[in-house]
Amino acid sequence: MVSLCCVGRGEMRSIKCLLGALLLSGCGKQDISVTHCPSLVQGCAVELGAEKVIVKTNTLPVPLKPFTLSISASSARQVNVVLQMQGMDMGLNRYRLLREPNGEWRATITLPVCISGWRDWLMIVELDGERRAFAFQTPGN
Ligand SMILES: [Cu+2]
């Protein structure tokens, strides 16, 4: 049942992957709208109530290379991000963003390697309980 995709930082990593698989096994359906994001560096936007939420990274996301994620959502009180693959357990990649003085939310993120070679990621942004997803790809070889 557990995907072999969760390669990363040794034993702890596989325990997290196992937990992730158990947690995800109960919720097969995904009732969340997904916005395709062709370039996270250029940024992608989604409407959330009256606000336009923009996600942006400083570099192209590549596995094992930390990048900075910025989210503009000035009225939010808490912002979390979960990174996963559709149809594959990649372990628990959950980040809590911190608010910058300019009102942006920010986190440093490191994607795990997918040994199955998949490049399609889903970034689920949680803003005060509201969830929006962005689909993006890591570059091929
Ligand atoms: Cu994968």
Backbone and ligand atoms as CSV (ligand in chain L), in Angstrom:
chain,resi,resn,atom,element,x,y,z
A,1,MET,N,N,0.833,-1.209,0.000
A,1,MET,CA,C,0.000,0.000,0.000
A,1,MET,C,C,0.864,1.253,0.000
A,2,VAL,N,N,1.940,1.213,0.765
A,2,VAL,CA,C,2.745,2.422,0.903
A,2,VAL,C,C,3.582,2.637,-0.351
A,3,SER,N,N,3.520,3.835,-0.845
A,3,SER,CA,C,4.274,4.156,-2.050
A,3,SER,C,C,5.767,4.118,-1.780
A,4,LEU,N,N,6.522,3.737,-2.783
A,4,LEU,CA,C,7.972,3.730,-2.666
A,4,LEU,C,C,8.561,5.082,-3.043
A,5,CYS,N,N,7.665,6.027,-3.184
A,5,CYS,CA,C,8.087,7.302,-3.736
A,5,CYS,C,C,8.741,8.215,-2.695
A,6,CYS,N,N,8.586,7.849,-1.444
A,6,CYS,CA,C,9.008,8.783,-0.407
A,6,CYS,C,C,10.475,8.613,-0.073
A,7,VAL,N,N,11.340,9.000,-0.946
A,7,VAL,CA,C,12.764,8.879,-0.686
A,7,VAL,C,C,13.285,10.219,-0.194
A,8,GLY,N,N,14.003,10.189,0.889
A,8,GLY,CA,C,14.479,11.458,1.383
A,8,GLY,C,C,15.523,11.314,2.445
A,9,ARG,N,N,15.115,11.514,3.668
A,9,ARG,CA,C,16.087,11.600,4.755
A,9,ARG,C,C,16.073,10.363,5.648
A,10,GLY,N,N,16.198,9.186,5.077
A,10,GLY,CA,C,16.385,7.988,5.882
A,10,GLY,C,C,15.142,7.487,6.583
A,11,GLU,N,N,15.335,6.900,7.767
A,11,GLU,CA,C,14.267,6.190,8.466
A,11,GLU,C,C,13.084,7.072,8.826
A,12,MET,N,N,13.370,8.237,9.359
A,12,MET,CA,C,12.286,9.126,9.776
A,12,MET,C,C,11.352,9.408,8.621
A,13,ARG,N,N,11.972,9.576,7.481
A,13,ARG,CA,C,11.226,9.864,6.267
A,13,ARG,C,C,10.212,8.747,5.974
A,14,SER,N,N,10.665,7.481,6.072
A,14,SER,CA,C,9.746,6.397,5.731
A,14,SER,C,C,8.629,6.270,6.753
A,15,ILE,N,N,8.925,6.575,8.018
A,15,ILE,CA,C,7.859,6.547,9.025
A,15,ILE,C,C,6.818,7.611,8.692
A,16,LYS,N,N,7.296,8.785,8.311
A,16,LYS,CA,C,6.365,9.850,7.924
A,16,LYS,C,C,5.529,9.421,6.730
A,17,CYS,N,N,6.183,8.754,5.775
A,17,CYS,CA,C,5.470,8.310,4.582
A,17,CYS,C,C,4.376,7.329,4.952
A,18,LEU,N,N,4.722,6.406,5.852
A,18,LEU,CA,C,3.743,5.411,6.287
A,18,LEU,C,C,2.558,6.097,6.946
A,19,LEU,N,N,2.845,7.044,7.843
A,19,LEU,CA,C,1.769,7.786,8.502
A,19,LEU,C,C,0.928,8.520,7.477
A,20,GLY,N,N,1.607,9.128,6.513
A,20,GLY,CA,C,0.898,9.865,5.473
A,20,GLY,C,C,-0.045,8.963,4.710
A,21,ALA,N,N,0.429,7.745,4.406
A,21,ALA,CA,C,-0.400,6.805,3.657
A,21,ALA,C,C,-1.634,6.426,4.469
A,22,LEU,N,N,-1.431,6.230,5.772
A,22,LEU,CA,C,-2.558,5.849,6.620
A,22,LEU,C,C,-3.582,6.979,6.706
A,23,LEU,N,N,-3.073,8.204,6.820
A,23,LEU,CA,C,-3.974,9.350,6.944
A,23,LEU,C,C,-4.748,9.580,5.652
A,24,LEU,N,N,-4.071,9.387,4.530
A,24,LEU,CA,C,-4.683,9.685,3.243
A,24,LEU,C,C,-5.625,8.578,2.781
A,25,SER,N,N,-5.421,7.349,3.349
A,25,SER,CA,C,-6.185,6.214,2.835
A,25,SER,C,C,-7.679,6.388,3.082
A,26,GLY,N,N,-8.054,7.162,4.088
A,26,GLY,CA,C,-9.461,7.334,4.407
A,26,GLY,C,C,-10.173,8.336,3.524
A,27,CYS,N,N,-9.440,9.129,2.765
A,27,CYS,CA,C,-10.089,10.198,2.005
A,27,CYS,C,C,-9.685,10.137,0.544
A,28,GLY,N,N,-10.337,9.252,-0.184
A,28,GLY,CA,C,-10.006,9.069,-1.591
A,28,GLY,C,C,-10.421,10.226,-2.467
A,29,LYS,N,N,-11.530,10.881,-2.154
A,29,LYS,CA,C,-11.996,11.949,-3.046
A,29,LYS,C,C,-11.329,13.276,-2.681
A,30,GLN,N,N,-11.193,14.097,-3.690
A,30,GLN,CA,C,-10.551,15.381,-3.497
A,30,GLN,C,C,-11.506,16.477,-3.964
A,31,ASP,N,N,-12.241,17.056,-3.032
A,31,ASP,CA,C,-13.225,18.073,-3.404
A,31,ASP,C,C,-12.607,19.461,-3.275
A,32,ILE,N,N,-11.601,19.692,-4.085
A,32,ILE,CA,C,-10.871,20.945,-3.999
A,32,ILE,C,C,-10.593,21.393,-5.434
A,33,SER,N,N,-10.787,22.675,-5.686
A,33,SER,CA,C,-10.570,23.158,-7.050
A,33,SER,C,C,-9.079,23.366,-7.288
A,34,VAL,N,N,-8.619,22.915,-8.442
A,34,VAL,CA,C,-7.197,22.964,-8.765
A,34,VAL,C,C,-6.958,23.984,-9.878
A,35,THR,N,N,-6.027,24.893,-9.632
A,35,THR,CA,C,-5.626,25.875,-10.638
A,35,THR,C,C,-4.283,25.448,-11.204
A,36,HIS,N,N,-4.212,25.322,-12.518
A,36,HIS,CA,C,-2.938,24.976,-13.138
A,36,HIS,C,C,-2.001,26.175,-13.075
A,37,CYS,N,N,-0.767,25.940,-12.636
A,37,CYS,CA,C,0.196,27.029,-12.523
A,37,CYS,C,C,1.408,26.734,-13.413
A,38,PRO,N,N,1.437,27.320,-14.615
A,38,PRO,CA,C,2.534,27.016,-15.544
A,38,PRO,C,C,3.887,27.518,-15.070
A,39,SER,N,N,3.906,28.605,-14.305
A,39,SER,CA,C,5.184,29.103,-13.789
A,39,SER,C,C,5.006,29.704,-12.409
A,40,LEU,N,N,5.524,28.993,-11.411
A,40,LEU,CA,C,5.450,29.518,-10.047
A,40,LEU,C,C,6.363,30.726,-9.871
A,41,VAL,N,N,7.408,30.802,-10.690
A,41,VAL,CA,C,8.318,31.954,-10.587
A,41,VAL,C,C,7.594,33.227,-11.022
A,42,GLN,N,N,6.787,33.108,-12.071
A,42,GLN,CA,C,6.007,34.277,-12.497
A,42,GLN,C,C,4.818,34.502,-11.571
A,43,GLY,N,N,4.387,33.457,-10.892
A,43,GLY,CA,C,3.300,33.587,-9.939
A,43,GLY,C,C,1.976,33.146,-10.514
A,44,CYS,N,N,1.097,32.677,-9.634
A,44,CYS,CA,C,-0.240,32.275,-10.031
A,44,CYS,C,C,-1.231,32.814,-9.012
A,45,ALA,N,N,-2.401,33.169,-9.499
A,45,ALA,CA,C,-3.381,33.831,-8.639
A,45,ALA,C,C,-4.678,33.053,-8.603
A,46,VAL,N,N,-5.374,33.201,-7.503
A,46,VAL,CA,C,-6.695,32.601,-7.358
A,46,VAL,C,C,-7.540,33.543,-6.497
A,47,GLU,N,N,-8.830,33.614,-6.812
A,47,GLU,CA,C,-9.726,34.465,-6.033
A,47,GLU,C,C,-10.138,33.716,-4.774
A,48,LEU,N,N,-10.121,34.412,-3.670
A,48,LEU,CA,C,-10.595,33.828,-2.419
A,48,LEU,C,C,-11.432,34.894,-1.719
A,49,GLY,N,N,-12.746,34.769,-1.867
A,49,GLY,CA,C,-13.618,35.824,-1.387
A,49,GLY,C,C,-13.362,37.086,-2.183
A,50,ALA,N,N,-13.120,38.183,-1.499
A,50,ALA,CA,C,-12.858,39.448,-2.183
A,50,ALA,C,C,-11.377,39.614,-2.489
A,51,GLU,N,N,-10.589,38.661,-2.009
A,51,GLU,CA,C,-9.145,38.835,-2.112
A,51,GLU,C,C,-8.551,38.017,-3.250
A,52,LYS,N,N,-7.514,38.556,-3.854
A,52,LYS,CA,C,-6.760,37.829,-4.861
A,52,LYS,C,C,-5.502,37.283,-4.183
A,53,VAL,N,N,-5.415,35.973,-4.108
A,53,VAL,CA,C,-4.279,35.318,-3.466
A,53,VAL,C,C,-3.266,34.937,-4.542
A,54,ILE,N,N,-2.026,35.380,-4.353
A,54,ILE,CA,C,-0.985,35.105,-5.355
A,54,ILE,C,C,0.104,34.251,-4.720
A,55,VAL,N,N,0.421,33.133,-5.362
A,55,VAL,CA,C,1.537,32.297,-4.917
A,55,VAL,C,C,2.699,32.473,-5.886
A,56,LYS,N,N,3.912,32.448,-5.338
A,56,LYS,CA,C,5.093,32.766,-6.126
A,56,LYS,C,C,6.303,32.095,-5.477
A,57,THR,N,N,7.237,31.623,-6.293
A,57,THR,CA,C,8.478,31.095,-5.736
A,57,THR,C,C,9.657,31.875,-6.300
A,58,ASN,N,N,10.762,31.867,-5.562
A,58,ASN,CA,C,11.933,32.639,-6.007
A,58,ASN,C,C,12.704,31.920,-7.108
A,59,THR,N,N,12.625,30.578,-7.104
A,59,THR,CA,C,13.239,29.796,-8.175
A,59,THR,C,C,12.272,28.698,-8.586
A,60,LEU,N,N,12.562,28.060,-9.710
A,60,LEU,CA,C,11.779,26.916,-10.159
A,60,LEU,C,C,11.927,25.791,-9.131
A,61,PRO,N,N,10.816,25.243,-8.595
A,61,PRO,CA,C,10.943,24.164,-7.620
A,61,PRO,C,C,11.583,22.914,-8.231
A,62,VAL,N,N,12.673,22.477,-7.597
A,62,VAL,CA,C,13.412,21.280,-7.999
A,62,VAL,C,C,13.566,20.431,-6.743
A,63,PRO,N,N,13.363,19.087,-6.838
A,63,PRO,CA,C,13.498,18.244,-5.644
A,63,PRO,C,C,14.848,18.430,-4.941
A,64,LEU,N,N,14.808,18.462,-3.620
A,64,LEU,CA,C,15.966,18.551,-2.728
A,64,LEU,C,C,16.673,19.911,-2.740
A,65,LYS,N,N,16.167,20.858,-3.522
A,65,LYS,CA,C,16.759,22.199,-3.514
A,65,LYS,C,C,15.772,23.163,-2.867
A,66,PRO,N,N,16.140,23.697,-1.697
A,66,PRO,CA,C,15.212,24.597,-1.006
A,66,PRO,C,C,14.856,25.811,-1.858
A,67,PHE,N,N,13.599,26.177,-1.817
A,67,PHE,CA,C,13.162,27.400,-2.487
A,67,PHE,C,C,12.233,28.160,-1.542
A,68,THR,N,N,12.062,29.431,-1.846
A,68,THR,CA,C,11.203,30.273,-1.009
A,68,THR,C,C,9.840,30.426,-1.664
A,69,LEU,N,N,8.824,30.132,-0.900
A,69,LEU,CA,C,7.454,30.318,-1.357
A,69,LEU,C,C,6.883,31.569,-0.701
A,70,SER,N,N,6.321,32.458,-1.517
A,70,SER,CA,C,5.664,33.657,-0.992
A,70,SER,C,C,4.201,33.638,-1.398
A,71,ILE,N,N,3.343,33.959,-0.457
A,71,ILE,CA,C,1.911,34.022,-0.741
A,71,ILE,C,C,1.384,35.364,-0.262
A,72,SER,N,N,0.782,36.100,-1.179
A,72,SER,CA,C,0.169,37.362,-0.780
A,72,SER,C,C,-1.289,37.090,-0.437
A,73,ALA,N,N,-1.597,37.273,0.829
A,73,ALA,CA,C,-2.957,37.076,1.337
A,73,ALA,C,C,-3.032,37.900,2.612
A,74,SER,N,N,-3.164,39.213,2.422
A,74,SER,CA,C,-2.960,40.132,3.550
A,74,SER,C,C,-3.993,39.965,4.656
A,75,SER,N,N,-5.196,39.493,4.317
A,75,SER,CA,C,-6.220,39.406,5.357
A,75,SER,C,C,-6.217,38.057,6.067
A,76,ALA,N,N,-5.363,37.132,5.614
A,76,ALA,CA,C,-5.338,35.817,6.247
A,76,ALA,C,C,-4.701,35.902,7.631
A,77,ARG,N,N,-5.117,35.003,8.515
A,77,ARG,CA,C,-4.526,34.959,9.856
A,77,ARG,C,C,-3.589,33.777,10.025
A,78,GLN,N,N,-3.811,32.744,9.199
A,78,GLN,CA,C,-2.908,31.596,9.228
A,78,GLN,C,C,-2.849,30.974,7.835
A,79,VAL,N,N,-1.639,30.685,7.391
A,79,VAL,CA,C,-1.454,30.110,6.059
A,79,VAL,C,C,-0.563,28.875,6.159
A,80,ASN,N,N,-1.071,27.750,5.672
A,80,ASN,CA,C,-0.303,26.514,5.599
A,80,ASN,C,C,-0.288,26.027,4.159
A,81,VAL,N,N,0.739,25.260,3.853
A,81,VAL,CA,C,0.851,24.694,2.516
A,81,VAL,C,C,1.174,23.206,2.642
A,82,VAL,N,N,0.486,22.391,1.857
A,82,VAL,CA,C,0.760,20.957,1.789
A,82,VAL,C,C,1.140,20.628,0.357
A,83,LEU,N,N,2.262,19.911,0.204
A,83,LEU,CA,C,2.700,19.528,-1.133
A,83,LEU,C,C,2.536,18.033,-1.298
A,84,GLN,N,N,1.826,17.635,-2.354
A,84,GLN,CA,C,1.620,16.209,-2.581
A,84,GLN,C,C,1.474,15.938,-4.064
A,85,MET,N,N,1.430,14.654,-4.400
A,85,MET,CA,C,1.181,14.241,-5.774
A,85,MET,C,C,-0.202,13.635,-5.841
A,86,GLN,N,N,-0.877,13.875,-6.967
A,86,GLN,CA,C,-2.197,13.310,-7.135
A,86,GLN,C,C,-2.066,11.824,-7.410
A,87,GLY,N,N,-2.631,10.990,-6.531
A,87,GLY,CA,C,-2.603,9.554,-6.743
A,87,GLY,C,C,-1.348,8.869,-6.244
A,88,MET,N,N,-0.508,9.600,-5.505
A,88,MET,CA,C,0.706,8.987,-4.972
A,88,MET,C,C,1.029,9.614,-3.620
A,89,ASP,N,N,1.320,8.758,-2.651
A,89,ASP,CA,C,1.694,9.296,-1.351
A,89,ASP,C,C,3.158,9.708,-1.363
A,90,MET,N,N,3.409,10.952,-1.082
A,90,MET,CA,C,4.780,11.467,-1.077
A,90,MET,C,C,5.213,11.848,0.340
A,91,GLY,N,N,4.496,11.344,1.321
A,91,GLY,CA,C,4.827,11.698,2.696
A,91,GLY,C,C,4.172,13.002,3.093
A,92,LEU,N,N,4.439,13.414,4.330
A,92,LEU,CA,C,3.823,14.633,4.831
A,92,LEU,C,C,4.733,15.827,4.547
A,93,ASN,N,N,4.356,16.626,3.588
A,93,ASN,CA,C,5.121,17.831,3.270
A,93,ASN,C,C,4.242,19.028,3.595
A,94,ARG,N,N,4.230,19.355,4.876
A,94,ARG,CA,C,3.338,20.418,5.330
A,94,ARG,C,C,4.177,21.546,5.918
A,95,TYR,N,N,3.868,22.746,5.526
A,95,TYR,CA,C,4.640,23.906,5.965
A,95,TYR,C,C,3.703,24.977,6.502
A,96,ARG,N,N,4.121,25.591,7.588
A,96,ARG,CA,C,3.398,26.743,8.107
A,96,ARG,C,C,4.138,27.993,7.663
A,97,LEU,N,N,3.441,28.896,6.997
A,97,LEU,CA,C,4.082,30.107,6.502
A,97,LEU,C,C,4.088,31.180,7.579
A,98,LEU,N,N,5.111,32.007,7.539
A,98,LEU,CA,C,5.233,33.097,8.498
A,98,LEU,C,C,4.995,34.422,7.790
A,99,ARG,N,N,4.359,35.331,8.520
A,99,ARG,CA,C,4.024,36.621,7.920
A,99,ARG,C,C,5.224,37.566,7.962
A,100,GLU,N,N,5.498,38.138,6.810
A,100,GLU,CA,C,6.578,39.115,6.689
A,100,GLU,C,C,6.043,40.509,7.019
A,101,PRO,N,N,6.956,41.446,7.306
A,101,PRO,CA,C,6.509,42.815,7.602
A,101,PRO,C,C,5.665,43.441,6.485
A,102,ASN,N,N,5.923,43.052,5.241
A,102,ASN,CA,C,5.155,43.629,4.135
A,102,ASN,C,C,3.796,42.942,3.916
A,103,GLY,N,N,3.441,42.021,4.810
A,103,GLY,CA,C,2.132,41.374,4.715
A,103,GLY,C,C,2.137,40.075,3.943
A,104,GLU,N,N,3.251,39.761,3.291
A,104,GLU,CA,C,3.354,38.496,2.569
A,104,GLU,C,C,3.609,37.359,3.543
A,105,TRP,N,N,3.196,36.157,3.118
A,105,TRP,CA,C,3.470,34.952,3.898
A,105,TRP,C,C,4.579,34.176,3.213
A,106,ARG,N,N,5.460,33.595,4.016
A,106,ARG,CA,C,6.652,33.026,3.429
A,106,ARG,C,C,7.094,31.743,4.134
A,107,ALA,N,N,7.644,30.798,3.345
A,107,ALA,CA,C,8.235,29.579,3.909
A,107,ALA,C,C,9.331,29.096,2.972
A,108,THR,N,N,10.308,28.420,3.556
A,108,THR,CA,C,11.333,27.746,2.751
A,108,THR,C,C,10.939,26.286,2.632
A,109,ILE,N,N,10.855,25.828,1.408
A,109,ILE,CA,C,10.299,24.502,1.128
A,109,ILE,C,C,11.323,23.642,0.392
A,110,THR,N,N,11.363,22.352,0.755
A,110,THR,CA,C,12.207,21.398,0.039
A,110,THR,C,C,11.343,20.218,-0.391
A,111,LEU,N,N,11.257,20.010,-1.671
A,111,LEU,CA,C,10.476,18.883,-2.188
A,111,LEU,C,C,11.284,17.591,-2.110
A,112,PRO,N,N,10.636,16.471,-1.763
A,112,PRO,CA,C,11.344,15.185,-1.814
A,112,PRO,C,C,11.485,14.705,-3.261
A,113,VAL,N,N,12.369,13.733,-3.451
A,113,VAL,CA,C,12.551,13.146,-4.777
A,113,VAL,C,C,11.452,12.115,-5.007
A,114,CYS,N,N,10.940,12.072,-6.211
A,114,CYS,CA,C,9.982,11.036,-6.584
A,114,CYS,C,C,10.720,9.982,-7.378
A,115,ILE,N,N,10.898,8.786,-6.780
A,115,ILE,CA,C,11.688,7.775,-7.494
A,115,ILE,C,C,10.900,7.158,-8.637
A,116,SER,N,N,9.606,7.387,-8.680
A,116,SER,CA,C,8.832,6.933,-9.829
A,116,SER,C,C,8.975,7.887,-11.008
A,117,GLY,N,N,9.655,9.002,-10.775
A,117,GLY,CA,C,9.927,9.925,-11.862
A,117,GLY,C,C,8.784,10.872,-12.184
A,118,TRP,N,N,7.763,10.884,-11.347
A,118,TRP,CA,C,6.654,11.808,-11.585
A,118,TRP,C,C,7.111,13.236,-11.324
A,119,ARG,N,N,6.542,14.167,-12.078
A,119,ARG,CA,C,6.923,15.568,-11.933
A,119,ARG,C,C,5.731,16.458,-11.600
A,120,ASP,N,N,4.576,15.840,-11.501
A,120,ASP,CA,C,3.361,16.624,-11.271
A,120,ASP,C,C,3.067,16.755,-9.790
A,121,TRP,N,N,3.136,17.966,-9.319
A,121,TRP,CA,C,2.889,18.249,-7.911
A,121,TRP,C,C,1.616,19.058,-7.737
A,122,LEU,N,N,1.088,18.933,-6.526
A,122,LEU,CA,C,-0.085,19.695,-6.142
A,122,LEU,C,C,0.271,20.480,-4.883
A,123,MET,N,N,0.108,21.782,-4.962
A,123,MET,CA,C,0.342,22.622,-3.788
A,123,MET,C,C,-1.004,23.050,-3.233
A,124,ILE,N,N,-1.311,22.549,-2.050
A,124,ILE,CA,C,-2.586,22.887,-1.428
A,124,ILE,C,C,-2.347,24.002,-0.420
A,125,VAL,N,N,-2.974,25.138,-0.663
A,125,VAL,CA,C,-2.812,26.303,0.200
A,125,VAL,C,C,-4.030,26.381,1.115
A,126,GLU,N,N,-3.767,26.424,2.422
A,126,GLU,CA,C,-4.841,26.525,3.412
A,126,GLU,C,C,-4.782,27.905,4.050
A,127,LEU,N,N,-5.845,28.680,3.823
A,127,LEU,CA,C,-5.907,30.026,4.389
A,127,LEU,C,C,-7.109,30.095,5.324
A,128,ASP,N,N,-6.845,30.131,6.602
A,128,ASP,CA,C,-7.913,30.188,7.600
A,128,ASP,C,C,-8.995,29.137,7.329
A,129,GLY,N,N,-8.573,27.934,6.965
A,129,GLY,CA,C,-9.536,26.853,6.753
A,129,GLY,C,C,-10.002,26.715,5.322
A,130,GLU,N,N,-9.843,27.751,4.500
A,130,GLU,CA,C,-10.178,27.637,3.074
A,130,GLU,C,C,-9.024,26.973,2.346
A,131,ARG,N,N,-9.337,26.109,1.388
A,131,ARG,CA,C,-8.279,25.396,0.675
A,131,ARG,C,C,-8.356,25.662,-0.827
A,132,ARG,N,N,-7.219,25.938,-1.398
A,132,ARG,CA,C,-7.095,26.075,-2.853
A,132,ARG,C,C,-5.855,25.300,-3.287
A,133,ALA,N,N,-5.908,24.686,-4.470
A,133,ALA,CA,C,-4.774,23.885,-4.918
A,133,ALA,C,C,-4.203,24.430,-6.219
A,134,PHE,N,N,-2.896,24.364,-6.325
A,134,PHE,CA,C,-2.196,24.757,-7.540
A,134,PHE,C,C,-1.422,23.548,-8.054
A,135,ALA,N,N,-1.583,23.260,-9.342
A,135,ALA,CA,C,-0.839,22.166,-9.958
A,135,ALA,C,C,0.381,22.739,-10.656
A,136,PHE,N,N,1.537,22.129,-10.404
A,136,PHE,CA,C,2.757,22.587,-11.065
A,136,PHE,C,C,3.664,21.387,-11.353
A,137,GLN,N,N,4.651,21.606,-12.181
A,137,GLN,CA,C,5.586,20.546,-12.563
A,137,GLN,C,C,7.001,20.925,-12.188
A,138,THR,N,N,7.763,19.925,-11.751
A,138,THR,CA,C,9.209,20.136,-11.618
A,138,THR,C,C,9.842,19.797,-12.972
A,139,PRO,N,N,10.998,20.369,-13.263
A,139,PRO,CA,C,11.595,20.165,-14.585
A,139,PRO,C,C,12.084,18.734,-14.783
A,140,GLY,N,N,12.075,18.274,-16.038
A,140,GLY,CA,C,12.566,16.942,-16.370
A,140,GLY,C,C,14.082,16.942,-16.519
A,141,ASN,N,N,14.618,15.753,-16.762
A,141,ASN,CA,C,16.076,15.645,-16.888
A,141,ASN,C,C,16.549,16.167,-18.242
L,1,CU,CU,CU,5.903,10.765,-6.336
